[in-house]
Amino acid sequence: MFKNLTIYRMQPGWALTLDAMEAALDASRFVPCGATQDKAMGWVEPRGEAHGPLVESVAGQRILKLKIETKGVPGSVVREKAQEAADHIEASTGRKPGKKETKALREDALLALLPQAFARQMTVWVWIDLQNGWLVTDASSQGKLDEVVTALVRAFDGLAITLLQTQVTPQTAMTRWLSATSADPDEGAVPGGFAIERECELKSGDEEKSVVKFTRHNLATDEVRKHIVEGKLPTRLALSWEGRIGFVLTESLQLKKLVFLEGVFDDRSDDGESGFDTDVALSTGELQKLIPELIEALGGEMAFDAAATAGAVDTASAATPTTSLPEPVTADDEGPPF
């Protein structure tokens, strides 16, 4: 269900009943793009059942699903069609269209081509843990995160969230872990329960912005430590937790390439409805144990007020929908290095 995690802290005290959440999302159910519409965004049934509930409650956890549909026309095709119209105007009137008219011709060309454009769809999971005050999404790119936040802030009155902030930044912690020469956490090694796996990315902060990537590579080596001494700092590091979850930690405290390791889903039922419930219960149950331990490994959580000052979500700007096209598939969509 979750391939990536971005964790937000909800303002203490915010809560809605299941019925209130359902009513709020119902006003924004997903409707596909119209003929001349380039983007549509709305909530769909997490179980995939037509006309079903938009909020599922499993083991006390709220699960939502946002669907985004985009239609894009290659710019070269739009320009070609607009040029044909411009050539026609020049041939029939003897004048070339000016900049303003050319822009209008391109807009008209786009509207004419959109009904023929292929629609691309993607979905994003949202997990709300009211007990712990977390709001978690599996969106991996900043554009998709912005769209999820936009949809949530529009739907739920009074919702205030900020990205989870820790006392020690992930980059500082990853630098310490990779620099350690012993397995003792008191001497800078990765804390117990966590293990460094075989992938990381180091980047320099100078003008060259040089990058070194290690894949399927032992990271407890002098070579890695030498790069760090030379000023290259980790931006991504593959970790595993208790032999149950593998992920890549980023400098912005995202968990990417998330995978539940062997044994976690051994008792999973393959039955449709009960299979969904089992997936949610097992995955959120494991993550409810992992997240606090990761926070502790990063020095503890920054208080909500301080975190909000450092990097709160701008709910005013979130109320304005973005118009970005879908991002291309990246390496984050590939399998984890475990």
Buried (B, 14 or more C-beta within 10 A) or exposed (E): BBBBBBBBBBBEEBEBEEEEBBBBBEEBEBEEBEEEBBBBBBBBBBBEEEEEBBBBBBEEBBBBBBBBBBBBBEEEBBBEBBBEBBEEBEEEEEEEBEEEBBEBBBEBBBBBBBEEBEBEBEBBBBBBBBEEBBBBBBBBBEBBBBBBBBBBBBBBEEBBBBBBBBBBBBBBBBBBBBBBEEEEBEEBBBBEBBEBBEBBBBBBEEEEEBEBEBEEBEBEEEEBBEBBEEEBBBBBBBBBBBEBBBBBBBBBBBBBBBBBBEEBBEEBEEEEEEEBBBBBBBBBEBBBBBBEBBBEBBEEBBEBEEBBEEEBBEBEEBEEEBEBEBEEEEEBEEEBBB
